[in-house]
Amino acid sequence: MPFVAASTSLVVGPADAGCDGAPVRQDDALKTMMTTPHAKMYLMDMLRSPHYHRPRCRYNMPRMFAGRPIIGIVGGIGAGKSLVARIFGELGCMVIDADEQVGRAYEREDVRRTLRQWWGQQAFNADGTVNRSFIARRVFSDEDERRRLEALLHPIVADMRRQTMAAAAGDSQVVAFVWDAPLLVEAGLHRECDAIVFVDAPEELRRQRVLKYRSWQADEWERREKSQLPLDKKRRLANYIVTNAAGADDIRRQVREVLFRILHDRHDSGSREAAGWAEGPAGAR
């Protein structure tokens, strides 16, 4: 079963506590922890803890890019996947944001030309930018349209992802790559990841967040939720589970712990390169 990061509370917090779009404080705790003389002692104490159950990694860390693990983030709409990705980024990971890359793809003339052929001028806003709201309504209500759009965009986004990671291959400050993609499992990208992190949150809290921060109607949230793979299937694919229901500090602590464990598993699998690891964290021998 996956490792479940302990939460200080599972009580549903306010709708803006630790959700997508909420501010995240800069946090260098993990970087500090992994380069201090106490790091190895901390790790051993953690592994001896009766609360620690070693995760069963389905992917066995074989796909590491430039010696760093690839971490995929999954979860329901409004669970806080982007928040979790940002926290990973603050801890030294390079975050690959699929939504941002799709936005760049929409700026390409060949893509714009294809969208105009499919849907006419209604696929564009008055200022000439792509009308992503129109496209979302179109593809989330028609499976064939969604597949057609994915066939157009996925190769472009995959190429952007590879280029971004290749450009960071020589950066020793990058400890891992994090893929933040709304349809990571649906697109089959989970098969390219070394670890999958499932972001959990109660359904009603997720719905409140979406209605508040994305200005969606309730039926829009329900339609998009139903168009995705059921959450129990995504959960079963996960190696790690974090719960985003008790505020930003709590989810930040869980993400730190998960990243520490992922990098430790990487160390166990034979990689000794990143995050200060040699025979242990720098200075810990």
C-alpha positions, 0 to 999 in steps of 0.5 A: 500500500502507498505511504500516507503522510500523517496529517495533524488534522483531517478536519475540513479547513476553510475553503482558502486554506492551502488550496490551489492559488493560496500563497505558499511561504518559502521553505528551505527546511528540506535542503537544510535538513539534507545537508546538516550533520544531523540528517542521517540521524534524522533518517534513521530515527524516522525509519525506526518509527512505528508509524513508518511503513516503507512504501512499495514502489511500483516503479522501482526508480528506473526512469530517473532523468539525469540522475533525478527522480520524476515525481507525478502528482495526481488527485481530484479537481480542487484537491490542491495539486498545483499547491503541492507542486509549488511546495515541491518547487520550493524544496529544490524540485523543477516543476513541469507545469502542463497547463503553462506548456499548453498555453505556450502551445496555443501561441503557435501559429500551426496550432491556432490555424488548426483550432480555427479550422475546427471551431472557427472564430469562437475558439478565440477571444476578442483580443486574438488569444485562444478561448480556453473556456470555450475549448474546455466546454467543448472537449469536456462534453465530447469525448471525440473532441477531447481526443482530437485536441489531445492528439494535437497538443500532447506531442507538442507538450511532450517535446516542451517537457523534454526540452525543459528537463534537458536544459536543467540536466546540468543544474546540481540544485535540481533534486527532482522533476515534478510533473504537474499535469491535470490528466497525468494518468489519463495521458499515460504519463504515470508510466514515465514517473518514478513516484506518484503522489496522490493529493487527497481532500474531501469532496465538498472541500474540493467543490468549495475551492473550485467554485470560489477560486475558478468561478465555475458553476457546480455543473461544470465541476461535476462534468469535469470530475466525471470526465476523469479517471475515478479517484480510487483508481488514481489512489491505487496507482500512488506510492504516496498520499498527502491530505490537503485539508488542514491548512498550508503548514500541514500540507507543506510538512507532508510534502517535505516528508514525502520528498525526503522519502523519495530521495531516500528510496533513490539513494537505496536504489543505487543513485548517489548523486543528488541532494548532497548524498554520498554515503549519506548526507554531506557531513553526516558520516 
